[in-house]
Each structure stands twice: as structure tokens, then as C-alpha cells.
Amino acid sequence: MNLQPNIPVLVFKAFNLPVDSVFKPIGSGHIHQTFSIEGAERFVLQRVNKNIFTKPEVIATNNRLAANYLATKFPDYLFPTTIPTQSGEEMVYDAEGFPWRLYPLIENHTDG
């Protein structure tokens, strides 16, 4: 039984990703479901578990504040931030209300 969801087309469109992109699960996903997106560019796409994180917009805001602070105070610090949707949002919500967010893939990263 495949417990990984299909990635809705609206998610691909919101982030301007080709709908025929190759994707595969990353890790076992105890809380979120995370995928690598392979194509001309490589990304990490994550479906946030709305049942655990009931206010995902707060997480997105906190991540953005941390990224802005680090960019100002420690510009050489590698802190991956989300890639906004075409409309400038941090996340896109699917028909079931699950938020999706996109990050650049950091090459040579290994699971710790």
C-alpha cells in the first residue's frame, strides 16, 4: 500500500514546476511528507501535516523572520528558505487543506 500522496497538479502550477517533473519520496515522513523534484532544477517539496501543525502560516512567518535576520546579521550562513509561489505566498494549499512548501535542494546534503 502506497501511503505517499499524489502531488496535486495545482501544487506544480503554483510553484511553476513542470507537471511531468520526476519526484520521489525523501525519508520516511513521520510528520511531513517530503519529496525531491528532479528536472532542469532540483527542489525539495514538502507537504506539511496540518493535523500536527494547525497553524502552518505561523511556521512560515517564523522561518521568514529567521531567514531575514540571518541574511542581515550573518550573510554567509546557509539557511534554506522557501521558494514562494508565483503569487508570492510561502505555501500553497491543496483541496484537502494541506499546505505545501518548496525549497531549493542543497547539494551534497546527507540525512543526519
C-alpha positions as CSV (number, residue, x, y, z in Angstrom):
1,M,0.0,0.0,0.0
2,N,1.5,3.4,-1.0
3,L,0.9,5.9,1.7
4,Q,2.6,8.7,-0.2
5,P,0.1,11.2,-1.7
6,N,0.0,12.1,-5.3
7,I,1.2,15.6,-5.7
8,P,-1.7,17.7,-6.9
9,V,-1.3,19.5,-10.2
10,L,-2.2,22.8,-8.5
11,V,1.0,22.5,-6.4
12,F,3.1,22.1,-9.5
13,K,1.4,25.0,-11.1
14,A,1.6,27.3,-8.1
15,F,5.4,26.8,-7.9
16,N,5.7,26.9,-11.8
17,L,7.1,23.4,-11.9
18,P,6.6,21.2,-14.9
19,V,3.7,18.8,-14.2
20,D,5.7,16.0,-15.6
21,S,8.6,16.5,-13.1
22,V,10.1,13.4,-11.7
23,F,9.6,13.2,-7.9
24,K,10.4,10.7,-5.3
25,P,9.9,10.5,-1.5
26,I,12.7,11.6,0.8
27,G,12.9,9.8,4.1
28,S,10.0,8.0,5.9
29,G,7.9,11.1,6.6
30,H,6.7,10.5,10.2
31,I,5.3,14.1,10.4
32,H,5.6,15.7,6.9
33,Q,5.8,14.1,3.5
34,T,8.9,15.2,1.6
35,F,9.8,14.7,-2.0
36,S,12.7,15.5,-4.2
37,I,11.7,17.1,-7.5
38,E,14.1,16.4,-10.4
39,G,14.3,18.4,-13.6
40,A,16.3,21.2,-15.0
41,E,16.5,22.4,-11.4
42,R,16.2,20.3,-8.3
43,F,14.0,21.1,-5.3
44,V,12.6,19.7,-2.1
45,L,8.8,19.8,-1.9
46,Q,7.1,19.2,1.4
47,R,3.5,18.6,2.4
48,V,3.1,19.9,5.9
49,N,1.0,17.8,8.3
50,K,-1.9,20.1,9.0
51,N,-3.2,17.7,11.7
52,I,0.0,18.3,13.8
53,F,0.8,21.9,12.8
54,T,-2.6,23.5,12.9
55,K,-1.2,27.0,12.1
56,P,1.4,26.4,9.4
57,E,1.3,30.1,8.4
58,V,3.0,30.8,11.8
59,I,5.8,28.4,11.0
60,A,6.2,30.1,7.6
61,T,6.4,33.5,9.2
62,N,8.9,32.4,11.8
63,N,11.1,30.8,9.1
64,R,11.0,34.0,7.0
65,L,11.8,36.2,10.1
66,A,14.8,33.9,10.9
67,A,16.0,33.9,7.3
68,N,15.8,37.7,7.2
69,Y,17.6,38.1,10.4
70,L,20.4,35.7,9.4
71,A,20.7,37.3,6.0
72,T,21.2,40.7,7.7
73,K,23.5,39.6,10.6
74,F,25.2,36.5,9.2
75,P,25.0,36.8,5.4
76,D,27.3,33.8,4.8
77,Y,25.2,31.4,6.9
78,L,23.4,28.8,4.9
79,F,19.8,28.9,5.8
80,P,17.5,27.4,3.2
81,T,14.3,29.4,2.8
82,T,11.1,28.6,0.9
83,I,10.7,29.5,-2.7
84,P,7.5,31.5,-3.0
85,T,4.6,30.5,-5.2
86,Q,4.0,32.5,-8.4
87,S,1.7,34.7,-6.4
88,G,4.3,35.3,-3.7
89,E,2.9,33.0,-1.0
90,E,5.1,30.9,1.3
91,M,2.9,27.9,0.8
92,V,0.0,26.6,-1.4
93,Y,-2.9,24.7,0.0
94,D,-4.3,21.6,-1.8
95,A,-8.0,20.7,-2.0
96,E,-7.7,18.8,1.4
97,G,-6.3,21.8,3.1
98,F,-2.7,20.5,3.3
99,P,-0.1,23.2,2.9
100,W,2.8,22.5,0.5
101,R,6.2,24.4,0.5
102,L,9.1,24.3,-1.8
103,Y,12.8,24.6,-1.0
104,P,15.9,24.6,-3.2
105,L,17.8,21.3,-3.0
106,I,21.0,21.7,-1.1
107,E,23.5,19.6,-3.0
108,N,25.7,17.1,-1.1
109,H,23.3,17.1,1.9
110,T,23.1,13.8,3.8
111,D,20.4,12.8,6.2
112,G,21.9,13.2,9.6
